[in-house]
Amino acid sequence: MTHAPQDHRYLESEADDFFRRNFAGADPSVLRPLKATIAAELAEAGVTPRRMLEFGCNYGDLLHHFAATTGAECYGVEPSAEAVAFGRRSYGERVELLRGTIADHPLRDDPELRGRFDLVVVDDVFCWVSRETLFQSVANIDAALEEGGVLFIREFLPLRNQRNRNHHIADEAVYCYKPSAPHARIFTASGIYEVVWQKVWMDRGDAWVTRDGRDPFESRWCDSILRKSYGDYYALGSGGG
C-alpha cells in the first residue's frame, strides 16, 4: 500500500479508540440516529439495495438494517478490530464484516466482488483518509460499484479548504480534511457519476455536540447520492474524434 501514516494510525489504534469512546456500550438492535437518516434519505431517493458495501461501517448497524429489512447481501470494511468483532457477535452471518481501509481491504483482491455492489456507502470517512491514498481509495470505491449502481457520500462542506487536528491524538499529526469542493466532486468530474439526490444541512448539536464559538460553516454537511454510468452522461457527438 502507498505510504499512508494516517491510515496506519487508524488501523493500529485510533479506530479502536474511537469505538471504545463512542460505541463500546451500544445496543446493536437499535439503528443509530445518524445512520437512520441515511436509510431515510436512500428510501426518499428510491434506493433499495440488493448488494451493499459500506466503508468505515463501525460495527455495521446500517448494514444490518438493510439486511434485515430488504434482504440485501451486506458487506462492511472497518479499520477497528474491536468494532468488527462486536458486529460479528451481534449480527452473525447476516452481515460480512472485514477489517481494512478503503485503500487497502480484502475485498479488492476478490474478482467476484469487483463491480458487484449496487450501493456503496461512505459516511463521514473521506475526511479521515490519508491524502496519500485518496485517489487509491476513490479507485477502489469505483471498482466495487456496478454499472447503474449508486454511491452515498456524507461529508463536511466548509466554505474553504481546511484541516483540523484530531485532538484525541497528541503525539502525531492526524487530520480531518475538509475540502470546499466535496470529495463527491472527484466522482462527478470523471463524467461517470452524476448527482441524483443531494441535501446540505447544518449540524446544530441535536445529533452531535457543536462546540461553542465554532464557525457555523464548519458544521455544514453534504449528503450526496450519485449514480454511476459509463455512457449515460455523455452527449453523442457527430464528429469522429
Buried (B, 14 or more C-beta within 10 A) or exposed (E): EEEBEBBBBBBEBBBBBBBEEEBEEBEBEEBBEBBBBBBEBBEEBEBBBBBBBBBBBBBBBBBBBBBBEEEBBBBBBBBBEBBBBBBBEBBEEBBBBBBBBBBBBEBBEEEEBBBBBBBBBBBBBBBBBBEBBBEBBBBBBBBBBBEEBBBBBBBBBBEEEBEBEBEEBEEEEBBBBBBEEBBBBBBBEEEBBEBEBBBEBEBEEEEEEBEEEEEEBBBBBBBBBBBBBEEEBEEEEEEEE
